[in-house]
Amino acid sequence: MSATQLQRARALTLPSREAMLSRDPSVQQFWHTNKALFSDAWKEWQASQQGDALTLDSSLLDKRLRDAVAQAWQDPSKEIAVKDLLQEVAPGVFELQFFNPERLADLRQYLESVWDAQIPLRPPYGIVLNRRGAMLDSRSEGYLAAPNFQTFYREMLDTYMRPIARMLFPEVMGYDTQTFGFSIHYQPNTDSSIRPHTDASAVTLNINLNLPSEAFTGSEVDFFDVATGQKHSLTFRPGTAMIHRGNVVHAAQPIMSGERTNFVLWLYGDRGQIPPQGAKRPTIDAHERWTTPTAALDSVAPF
């Protein structure tokens, strides 16, 4: 009996960490050559999980956010209910409860089954090859191509992130047609920190996936106010998210104990365009904000 696509995918050997970090040409060839195989393998894996698989949908999100966003899509003039859920915790950095902490165990169970699927996943460049680091967007090689996850991923971006970003940062409108996403996992002695940097995005949404029982120390996210020289150190709580412009300088301090897992989602314009530095905040009608771009996704990936 010939091997299934899932069996064939599981039998492959991932490129070495050294080859990935150096972006050796063989690495891109590995992902490109096996692209169709991985897509078919994820479909096959999903079919094999049907009896036990979690339904990924908006019920995993905080109910207040879910209700306020649904109301705004129905009547954009009521978007103030969404804005009331956001707290500015540093200049230009807003925090909100994104996932329902009581449902995070369900989401994490799904994700653990993904990591256990043994289908090769490409981690973000520059991190250790750990089981929870993966590319999420279809523009990326070796992305998490399970169809039910991709539907949920698009909902997070299109239904929630983009209109909220437009509401907070109106100058990003038009620079938010393209998407990018990855998961990242911090633990002592492996991927423990990230140095100060900006993102190649117009807007970044960073969502914590830790369960309420999964405490960690350290791993504060520092946001630097270039105008004042001040540093604001913030800590994620389970299921919370921080949203900010990509040009805000930020860093992750070393994690001292425990582990931290996050989704990081980006929006930017066609061919990676972002708003020019110091762009004015235009006046945009609420009805324009609560729309989904119709332009096709391009294939440009930041990394």
Salt bridges, closest charged atoms under 4 A:
ASP62 OD2 - ARG64 NE 3.45
ASP67 OD2 - LYS63 NZ 2.58
GLU79 OE2 - ARG289 NH2 2.52
GLU95 OE1 - ARG237 NH2 3.11
ASP106 OD2 - ARG103 NE 2.66
GLU112 OE2 - ARG108 NH2 3.78
GLU112 OE1 - ARG131 NH2 2.56
GLU112 OE2 - ARG132 NH2 2.96
ASP116 OD1 - ARG131 NH1 3.11
ASP137 OD1 - ARG139 NE 3.48
GLU141 OE1 - ARG122 NE 3.86
ASP158 OD1 - ARG154 NH2 3.51
ASP158 OD1 - ARG162 NH1 2.85
GLU171 OE2 - ARG245 NE 2.51
ASP176 OD2 - ARG166 NE 2.63
ASP199 OD1 - HIS197 NE2 3.39
ASP199 OD2 - HIS250 NE2 3.41
GLU214 OE1 - ARG108 NH1 2.62
ASP222 OD2 - LYS231 NZ 3.99
GLU259 OE1 - ARG132 NH1 3.47
GLU259 OE1 - HIS185 NE2 3.22
ASP285 OD2 - HIS287 ND1 3.06
ASP298 OD1 - ARG139 NH1 2.66
